[in-house]
Amino acid sequence: MRFTAAVLASLGGLALAQTQITINVGSTLQEIDGFGISQAFTRAREFEESDPEPRQKGLDYLFNTETGAGLTIIRNRIGSTTSDCILPRSPGSPTGTPQYVWDGSDSSQVWLSKEARKYGVTTIYADAWSAPAYMKTNNNEANGGYLCGVTGRTCSSGDWRQAFANMLTQYVKYYAEAGVPVTHLGFLNEPDYVVSYSSMQSDGNQAASFIPTLYNTLQAANITNVSIACCDSIGWGGARTITNQLVSAGMERYMGIMTSHAYTGDPDAPPLSTRIKAWQTEACDLNSRWCATWYSNGGPCEGLTWANKIHRGIVNANLSAYIYWQGFEVNQFQASSYLVASDGKVVTPSGRLWAFAMWSRFIRPGARRVSSSGTVSGVGYGAFKNLDNSVAVVFTNTGSGAQNVRIGFTGYTVSNAQAYVTDNNRAVAQLTSTLADGAVTVSIPARSVVTVHINKASGPPPGPTSTATTTTTTPTTTASTPTSTPTQPGACSVAAYGQCGGDENGIFFPSYNTEEMDLPALQRAALRPHQWKQLLTKHHASAGSGKMNMEELPTVSTVPFRQLTPEAIYYLIPGGRLLVPADRELGTVSLWDLGRFNQPCNPLRLVTSPPDLEDASQFIPMAVDVSPAREGGDGLVVAVVGGHAHDDDGYM
């Protein structure tokens, strides 16, 4: 037997250029109060009246910190119509005796608040869209109008500011009696926008003529732990104007938060000019049908779109909270104004939900944003220190290429780290990261959000008292169709999966670091040879011909597929990641990378032997050595040694 040896090496050929950032944990910025939703306008009642199984799944998706988004804020509406207001009838005058009405349900918002509290939610924001009709200049709780008595607005019936403050205070008392302490109280919703439903107009100066009255009324009732919020402007531009007016009027001493919506402008730099916190209290996509997509084309309903909005709000605008409009809806598929959909039986999370999860699961109430230095091309990031001393770093990659990042720290010792990713194929899934010399290295896939949780405290985060659970599912996407993952084999451990996978999938330990991979990741890796065969078969000139039509092969990477000729013999290296074609026509042997198991199968040629290799048509890979690149990252050093043999000598 005679052999011709060929050695193909790629030193770090799979590695990405690495970017260094540094987190200064001792330099703190704004406090984070959380992320949340509302179920206003009877949506909470529809939620409560859902069948038990979808109802529980909906709650888990919204509030569970292991399988859902782990949201931490509820925004409730204080009613102003005759059917949902606690003071539906006028007492006759501003000083008349009020006849309050309380049904203990508040359109099921009490139920929702109690359910959320089972998951550890403690922040309840109660907000009035309007005062009752008889307290307003237009005698209508809708269509704008002003509160009688604010600056520049008078009514023949008198000044109703104190009566409105009394009503809001009584509302807070009712919730306290129900076991749901209200933590934040607002009295306006989009006061710079007039609509045909509950609404009330105001500018900052008019709000300033009411805020001290509300503050003093709460204090007189010994309600000292409720922060006053104002003014839920329709967009960030309006919030700037109202904030400047409130600050000039000296209102910060009475207030806890400045608030804005995002319909006419997203929160972004520069932050509001105030020393108190800023919240984004309502935002959603009002124009799309129901959409569960993570990324397709950057549309308004997509998860990555909202991940970027949250990033800009928290990091650029210094927000302390970000709240989506609705959380859960039933048979409302004409809209994407909520995060979780149900048809009454099946419950479907959206990519928007997973965008929130990448923040809310890991950045808990009381966390502080901390300073950082360094930039990553096409990637925004923010770092946060939790009350348990863990640190979460959230990366939002809106670009089409992956980025490799090394995270260093100042004044902080790292003992453990775990990365998580959400993209078109995964939802809050574990992602490989490397801890070495006090720094964490992680690759940020294209169009993804990656959260690195560092020094996570032992024990599970707060969860529901309910025993019902739900499994996190991959967000639906129109951008691509992910390869199916096989059913998890029974009693098949990670260590044994090479054997459980069988001969067809192969034993793939040379190609991947199995110690850092969970079982689903190993399963996806084992499927890589199958994906390659499917891709190859898809581009045959005709089924069963055994010939590929090279003109039909698309360019799916930096090297076209057509550089693989029909005359080549293909060898899949055990592990499913590496391919060695021996080209009869050109007399070459090359090494191709089929891509990481968690990315689409986009073959990339790494290196090719010189042409006219003797008897390349009979080349057989006989030895493979794969080891991590010495410089770190996810690069590999690969060596393939092969030979050829005559038919009468047999094969090695």
C-alpha positions in Angstrom: 0.0 0.0 0.0 1.4 3.4 -0.9 0.2 6.7 0.5 0.4 10.4 -0.4 0.0 12.6 2.7 -1.8 15.9 2.6 -1.9 18.2 5.6 -4.5 21.0 5.7 -4.3 23.5 8.6 -6.4 26.5 9.6 -4.9 28.4 12.4 -7.7 30.2 14.1 -9.5 30.1 10.8 -12.9 30.0 12.5 -12.3 32.8 14.9 -13.8 36.3 14.8 -11.9 39.4 15.5 -12.2 40.1 19.2 -13.4 43.4 20.7 -12.6 44.4 24.3 -15.0 46.2 26.5 -14.6 47.0 30.2 -17.3 47.2 32.8 -16.7 49.5 35.8 -19.0 47.9 38.4 -18.2 50.6 41.0 -19.4 53.4 38.8 -23.2 53.4 39.1 -25.8 55.1 37.0 -29.7 55.0 37.1 -31.6 52.5 39.2 -33.7 50.0 37.3 -37.3 49.5 38.5 -38.3 46.9 35.9 -40.2 46.0 32.8 -43.9 45.4 32.5 -47.3 45.4 30.8 -50.9 46.6 31.2 -54.3 44.8 30.8 -56.4 47.9 30.8 -59.8 48.3 29.3 -61.2 44.9 30.3 -58.2 42.9 29.0 -57.5 41.7 32.5 -61.1 40.4 32.7 -60.7 38.5 29.4 -57.4 37.1 30.8 -59.0 35.9 34.0 -62.0 34.4 32.2 -59.8 32.3 29.9 -59.7 28.6 30.3 -57.3 27.5 33.2 -54.6 26.0 31.0 -54.0 28.9 28.6 -54.5 31.4 31.4 -51.7 29.8 33.4 -49.5 29.6 30.3 -50.1 33.2 29.7 -49.1 34.2 33.2 -46.0 32.0 33.0 -44.9 33.6 29.7 -45.3 37.1 31.2 -44.0 36.7 34.7 -42.0 33.4 35.2 -38.3 34.1 35.5 -37.3 30.6 34.2 -39.7 30.0 31.3 -41.1 33.5 30.5 -40.1 37.1 30.4 -40.0 37.6 34.2 -41.8 41.0 34.0 -41.9 43.0 37.2 -44.4 45.9 36.7 -48.2 46.1 36.3 -49.8 49.2 35.0 -53.5 49.5 35.9 -56.1 51.9 34.6 -58.1 54.0 37.1 -61.5 54.1 35.5 -63.4 57.3 34.7 -66.6 56.0 33.0 -69.9 55.5 34.9 -69.3 51.8 34.6 -65.7 51.5 36.0 -65.1 54.6 38.1 -65.2 54.3 41.9 -67.0 57.7 42.0 -69.5 57.3 39.1 -72.0 59.9 40.3 -71.2 63.5 41.0 -71.5 64.4 44.7 -73.2 67.6 43.6 -70.3 69.9 44.2 -66.5 69.7 44.7 -67.1 69.7 48.5 -70.1 67.3 48.5 -69.9 63.9 50.2 -68.6 61.3 47.7 -70.4 58.0 47.4 -67.6 55.7 46.4 -68.3 52.3 44.7 -65.9 49.4 44.9 -66.5 45.9 43.5 -63.2 44.4 44.6 -62.4 43.5 41.1 -61.7 46.7 39.2 -62.3 44.9 35.8 -60.1 42.0 37.0 -57.1 44.2 37.5 -57.0 43.2 41.1 -56.9 39.6 40.0 -54.0 40.3 37.6 -52.1 42.2 40.2 -52.5 39.4 42.7 -51.4 36.8 40.2 -48.3 38.8 39.3 -47.4 39.2 43.0 -47.2 35.4 43.2 -44.2 35.7 40.8 -42.6 38.3 43.0 -44.0 41.4 41.2 -44.2 44.3 43.7 -44.4 47.4 41.5 -48.0 48.4 40.7 -48.5 51.6 38.7 -52.1 52.9 38.9 -52.9 55.6 36.3 -56.0 57.6 35.5 -56.7 58.3 31.8 -59.2 61.0 32.9 -61.1 62.5 35.7 -64.9 61.7 35.8 -66.9 63.8 33.3 -68.5 66.1 36.0 -64.9 67.2 37.1 -63.9 68.4 33.6 -64.3 71.5 31.5 -66.1 69.5 28.7 -68.3 67.5 31.0 -67.1 64.4 29.3 -64.6 61.8 30.4 -63.6 61.4 26.8 -62.5 63.8 24.0 -59.9 65.7 26.1 -61.1 68.6 28.2 -59.3 69.8 31.3 -59.6 69.2 35.1 -61.7 72.0 36.5 -59.4 74.3 38.5 -56.0 73.8 36.9 -54.1 76.8 35.7 -56.2 78.7 33.1 -59.2 76.3 33.3 -62.3 77.1 35.3 -65.8 75.6 35.5 -69.1 77.0 36.7 -69.4 73.9 39.1 -66.2 74.9 40.9 -62.6 73.7 41.4 -62.5 69.9 41.4 -58.8 69.4 42.0 -59.2 68.3 45.7 -62.1 66.1 44.9 -60.1 64.3 42.2 -57.1 63.9 44.6 -59.5 62.4 47.2 -60.8 60.0 44.6 -57.3 58.8 43.6 -56.3 58.4 47.2 -59.4 56.3 47.9 -58.5 54.1 44.9 -55.1 53.5 46.5 -56.8 52.6 49.7 -59.1 50.0 48.1 -56.1 48.3 46.5 -54.3 48.2 49.9 -57.3 46.6 51.5 -57.3 44.0 48.7 -53.7 43.1 49.5 -52.2 44.9 46.5 -50.1 48.0 47.5 -50.0 50.6 44.8 -46.4 51.9 44.5 -46.9 54.5 41.8 -49.8 56.8 41.0 -50.5 58.9 37.9 -53.4 61.1 36.9 -52.9 61.7 33.2 -52.5 59.6 30.1 -51.3 61.2 26.8 -52.5 64.7 27.9 -51.0 66.1 24.7 -53.3 64.0 22.5 -57.2 64.1 22.3 -59.1 60.9 21.6 -62.6 59.7 21.6 -62.1 57.5 24.6 -61.0 58.3 28.2 -58.7 61.3 28.0 -57.8 64.6 29.7 -55.6 67.4 28.5 -52.9 69.1 30.3 -49.5 70.8 29.9 -46.7 70.7 32.5 -47.8 74.0 34.1 -51.4 72.8 34.5 -50.2 69.5 35.9 -48.0 71.4 38.4 -51.2 73.1 39.7 -52.5 69.7 40.7 -49.5 67.7 41.9 -49.0 69.4 45.3 -52.7 68.9 46.0 -52.4 65.2 45.3 -49.2 64.9 47.2 -50.6 66.6 50.3 -53.8 64.4 50.1 -51.7 61.2 50.1 -49.6 62.4 53.0 -52.7 63.4 55.0 -54.0 59.8 54.5 -50.6 58.5 55.8 -49.9 57.1 52.4 -46.2 57.8 52.2 -44.9 55.0 50.1 -46.6 55.9 46.8 -44.6 57.9 44.2 -46.5 60.4 42.0 -45.9 59.9 38.3 -46.5 62.4 35.5 -47.5 62.8 32.7 -47.5 59.8 30.2 -47.0 62.1 27.2 -47.7 60.5 23.8 -44.0 60.6 22.8 -40.5 61.5 24.0 -40.7 65.0 22.5 -43.8 65.9 24.5 -42.2 64.4 27.6 -39.2 66.7 27.2 -41.5 69.8 27.1 -43.7 68.7 30.0 -40.7 67.7 32.1 -39.0 71.1 31.6 -42.2 72.8 32.7 -42.6 70.6 35.8 -38.9 71.0 36.7 -39.2 74.8 36.3 -42.3 74.7 38.6 -40.4 72.9 41.3 -42.4 69.7 41.1 -39.6 67.2 41.4 -39.8 67.4 45.2 -43.4 66.0 45.0 -42.8 63.4 42.4 -41.1 60.0 42.0 -41.0 59.6 38.2 -41.4 61.4 34.9 -43.2 59.3 32.4 -43.6 59.1 28.6 -45.1 56.9 25.9 -43.4 56.1 22.6 -46.0 56.6 19.9 -44.7 59.9 18.4 -41.1 59.4 19.4 -39.1 56.6 21.1 -37.1 57.4 24.3 -33.5 58.1 23.2 -30.6 60.4 23.9 -30.5 62.8 25.4 -32.3 61.8 28.7 -35.0 64.0 30.2 -33.6 67.0 32.1 -34.6 65.9 35.6 -33.0 64.5 38.7 -35.8 62.0 39.3 -36.4 58.7 37.4 -37.8 58.4 33.9 -40.1 55.6 32.8 -41.5 54.6 29.4 -45.0 53.6 30.4 -46.7 52.6 27.1 -45.5 51.5 23.7 -46.5 49.0 21.1 -47.0 48.3 17.4 -50.4 49.7 16.5 -50.2 49.0 12.8 -49.4 45.3 12.3 -51.4 42.2 12.5 -50.4 39.6 15.1 -46.7 38.8 14.5 -44.5 36.4 16.5 -41.4 37.1 14.4 -38.0 37.8 15.8 -36.4 39.2 12.7 -37.5 39.3 9.1 -36.9 42.8 7.6 -36.8 45.1 10.7 -40.6 45.5 10.7 -42.4 47.2 13.6 -43.8 44.0 15.1 -40.5 42.1 15.2 -38.7 41.1 18.4 -35.4 42.5 17.4 -37.0 45.9 16.6 -38.3 46.0 20.2 -35.0 44.8 21.7 -33.3 47.8 20.1 -36.0 50.1 21.3 -35.5 48.8 24.9 -31.7 49.2 24.5 -32.0 52.8 23.4 -34.4 53.6 26.1 -32.5 52.1 29.0 -28.9 52.9 27.8 -29.4 56.2 25.8 -32.4 57.7 27.5 -31.5 56.5 31.0 -34.9 55.0 31.6 -35.6 53.1 34.8 -38.6 51.1 33.4 -40.0 50.1 30.0 -43.6 49.0 29.7 -45.4 47.4 26.7 -49.1 48.2 26.2 -50.8 44.9 26.6 -49.5 41.5 27.8 -52.0 38.8 26.9 -55.0 38.9 24.5 -57.5 36.4 23.3 -58.5 36.2 19.6 -57.2 39.6 18.7 -55.0 38.5 15.8 -55.6 41.7 13.9 -53.1 43.4 16.2 -49.5 43.2 17.6 -50.2 45.5 20.5 -49.6 42.7 23.0 -46.9 40.2 23.8 -48.7 36.8 24.1 -51.6 35.6 22.0 -54.2 32.9 22.6 -57.0 31.5 20.5 -58.7 30.2 23.6 -56.6 27.0 23.6 -53.2 27.5 22.1 -50.9 30.2 23.7 -48.2 31.8 21.5 -45.4 34.0 22.7 -44.1 36.7 20.3 -40.5 37.7 19.5 -41.4 41.0 21.4 -41.9 38.9 24.6 -38.4 37.3 24.2 -36.9 40.8 23.7 -38.3 41.8 27.1 -37.1 38.5 28.6 -33.5 39.2 27.7 -33.6 42.2 30.0 -36.2 41.4 32.6 -35.1 37.9 33.5 -31.6 39.1 34.3 -31.9 42.7 35.4 -34.1 42.7 38.5 -35.7 45.6 40.3 -33.2 47.6 42.3 -30.4 46.9 39.9 -28.1 49.8 38.9 -26.8 50.4 35.4 -23.0 50.7 35.6 -20.4 52.5 33.5 -18.5 50.8 30.7 -15.9 51.6 28.1 -15.3 50.3 24.6 -17.5 49.9 21.5 -18.6 46.9 19.5 -19.2 47.4 15.8 -23.0 47.3 15.1 -23.7 46.2 18.7 -25.3 48.2 21.5 -24.8 47.0 25.1 -25.5 48.0 28.7 -24.2 46.6 32.0 -26.2 46.3 35.2 -25.4 45.3 38.8 -28.2 43.5 40.7 -28.9 43.7 44.4 -27.5 40.1 44.7 -24.1 41.4 43.4 -24.6 39.6 40.1 -23.9 41.5 36.9 -25.9 41.3 33.6 -24.5 42.6 30.3 -27.0 42.8 27.5 -25.8 43.0 23.9 -28.1 43.9 21.0 -26.7 43.1 17.6 -28.8 44.5 14.8 -26.1 43.8 12.2 -25.7 41.0 9.7 -22.4 39.7 11.2 -21.4 38.0 14.4 -19.1 39.9 16.8 -16.7 38.3 19.3 -16.5 40.3 22.5 -14.1 40.0 25.5 -15.7 41.5 28.7 -13.3 42.8 31.3 -14.1 44.2 34.7 -12.9 47.0 37.0 -13.3 46.5 40.7 -15.2 43.2 40.3 -14.1 39.5 40.5 -15.8 37.0 38.2 -16.3 33.5 39.5 -18.9 32.2 37.0 -20.7 33.4 33.9 -23.5 32.1 31.7 -24.6 33.6 28.4 -28.1 33.4 26.8 -29.2 34.2 23.3 -32.4 35.0 21.4 -32.5 35.1 17.7 -34.5 33.5 14.8 -33.8 30.0 16.0 -33.6 30.3 19.8 -35.4 32.0 22.7 -33.4 32.7 25.9 -31.2 29.7 25.1 -27.9 29.0 26.7 -24.9 30.1 24.7 -21.2 29.1 25.1 -19.0 31.7 26.8 -15.5 31.4 28.1 -14.1 32.6 31.4 -10.4 33.1 31.6 -8.1 35.6 33.5 -11.1 37.3 35.0 -12.7 38.2 31.7 -15.6 36.6 29.8 -15.5 36.0 26.0 -18.6 35.5 24.0 -19.7 35.6 20.4 -22.7 37.7 19.6 -24.6 36.2 16.6 -26.0 38.4 13.9 -29.4 40.0 14.6 -29.6 38.7 18.1 -29.7 39.7 21.7 -27.2 38.1 24.1 -27.3 38.5 27.8 -24.3 37.4 29.9 -25.2 36.8 33.5 -22.2 36.9 35.8 -21.9 35.6 39.4 -25.5 34.5 39.5 -26.6 33.9 43.1 -27.3 30.3 43.9 -30.9 29.1 44.0 -33.7 29.9 41.6 -35.1 33.4 41.1 -38.5 34.2 42.4 -41.2 32.2 40.8 -45.0 31.6 41.1 -46.6 29.8 43.9 -48.5 27.9 41.2 -47.1 24.5 40.3 -48.0 24.9 36.6 -45.1 25.4 34.3 -44.6 26.0 30.6 -41.8 25.3 28.2 -40.0 28.1 26.5 -40.5 27.9 22.7 -38.6 29.3 19.8 -40.1 32.5 18.4 -41.8 32.2 15.0 -40.1 33.9 12.2 -40.6 34.6 8.6 -37.0 35.2 7.9 -35.9 31.6 7.7 -37.0 28.1 8.5 -34.9 26.7 11.3 -33.8 23.0 11.0 -35.9 20.8 13.2 -34.4 19.6 16.5 -35.0 15.9 17.2 -37.0 14.8 20.2 -34.8 14.5 23.2 -33.9 10.8 23.6 -35.0 9.3 26.9 -32.2 8.7 29.5 -29.6 10.1 27.1 -27.1 12.2 28.9 -24.8 14.8 27.3 -21.8 12.6 27.8 -23.4 9.7 26.1 -25.1 11.5 23.3 -22.4 10.5 20.8 -23.6 6.9 21.3 -27.3 7.8 21.5 -27.0 9.7 18.3 -26.1 6.4 16.4 -23.8 5.8 13.5 -25.8 8.0 11.1 -25.1 11.2 13.1 -21.6 10.2 14.2 -19.7 11.0 17.3 -18.8 14.6 17.1 -16.6 15.4 20.0 -13.6 16.6 17.9 -15.6 19.5 16.4 -17.2 21.0 19.5 -16.5 21.7 23.1 -19.1 19.4 24.6 -18.4 20.4 28.2 -20.1 23.8 27.4 -23.0 22.4 25.4 -26.4 21.4 26.7 -28.3 18.4 25.2 -30.3 20.4 22.6 -27.1 21.9 21.4 -25.5 18.5 21.0 -28.5 17.3 19.1 -28.3 20.2 16.7 -24.6 19.5 16.2 -25.3 15.9 15.4 -27.7 16.9 12.7 -25.1 19.0 10.8 -24.2 16.1 8.4 -27.9 15.6 7.7 -28.3 19.3 6.9 -25.3 19.2 4.5 -26.8 16.2 2.7 -30.2 18.0 2.4 -28.6 21.1 1.1 -26.5 19.1 -1.4 -29.5 17.1 -2.6 -31.7 20.2 -2.9 -29.3 21.5 -5.7 -29.0 18.3 -7.7 -30.0 18.8 -11.4 -32.6 16.0 -11.0 -33.6 13.8 -8.2 -31.4 10.7 -7.9 -29.0 11.8 -10.7 -26.0 12.0 -8.4 -24.9 15.0 -10.3 -25.0 18.6 -9.1 -26.0 21.5 -11.4 -23.3 24.0 -10.4 -25.1 26.9 -12.1 -28.0 26.4 -9.7 -25.9 26.5 -6.6 -26.4 29.8 -4.7 -23.6 31.8 -3.2 -24.4 31.4 0.5 -21.0 32.4 2.0 -17.9 34.3 1.0 -17.0 31.3 -1.2 -19.6 30.1 -3.7 -20.7 26.5 -3.6 -19.9 26.3 -7.3 -16.2 26.0 -6.3 -17.1 22.5 -5.3 -17.2 20.5 -8.5 -19.4 17.6 -9.5 -16.2 15.5 -9.7 -15.5 15.9 -5.9 -15.8 13.2 -3.3 -17.0 14.5 0.0 -15.9 13.3 3.4 -17.8 14.5 6.5 -15.4 14.6 9.5 -16.9 13.1 12.6 -18.5 15.9 14.5 -20.6 17.2 11.6 -18.8 20.6 11.3 -15.9 19.9 8.9 -16.0 18.7 5.3 -13.1 17.4 3.2 -13.8 17.3 -0.6 -11.3 15.5 -2.8 -11.6 17.0 -6.3 -10.7 14.6 -9.1 -10.7 17.2 -11.8 -8.5 19.8 -10.2 -6.4 17.4 -8.1 -7.0 19.3 -4.9 -8.1 18.5 -1.4 -9.7 21.3 0.7 -11.1 21.8 4.1 -14.6 23.4 4.5 -16.4 24.6 7.7 -20.1 23.9 7.6 -20.7 26.4 10.4 -21.5 26.2 14.1 -24.4 24.0 15.1 -26.5 27.0 16.2 -26.2 28.8 12.8 -27.5 28.1 9.3 -25.5 25.6 7.2 -23.4 28.1 5.2 -20.2 26.3 4.1 -17.0 28.3 4.0 -13.8 27.0 2.5 -10.9 27.5 4.8 -7.9 26.1 2.9 -7.1 24.2 -0.3 -4.1 22.0 -1.1 -1.9 22.8 -4.1 -3.3 21.6 -7.4 -2.4 18.3 -9.0 -2.3 16.3 -5.8 -1.4 12.7 -6.9 -4.5 10.6 -7.2 -6.7 13.1 -5.4 -9.8 11.1 -6.5 -8.8 8.4 -4.1 -7.9 10.6 -1.2 -9.3 9.4 2.1 -9.1 11.4 5.3 -7.5 9.1 7.9 -6.6 11.3 10.8 -8.2 14.5 12.2 -6.9 16.7 15.0 -9.1 19.6 16.2 -8.2 21.8 19.1 -9.2 25.4 20.3 -7.2 28.3 18.9 -4.5 29.4 21.3 -5.6 33.0 21.1 -9.1 32.3 22.5 -12.4 33.0 20.9 -14.3 30.2 19.2 -11.5 29.5 16.6 -10.2 26.0 15.9 -6.8 24.6 14.9 -7.6 21.9 12.4 -5.3 19.3 10.8 -6.5 16.7 8.4 -4.1 13.9 7.3 -5.1 11.6 4.5 -3.9 9.2 1.9 -5.0 7.1 -1.1 -4.8 3.4 -1.9 -5.2 1.2 -4.9 -8.2 -1.0 -5.1 -6.2 -4.2 -4.6 -4.8 -2.8 -1.4 -8.1 -2.0 0.3 -8.9 1.2 2.2 -7.7 2.6 5.5 
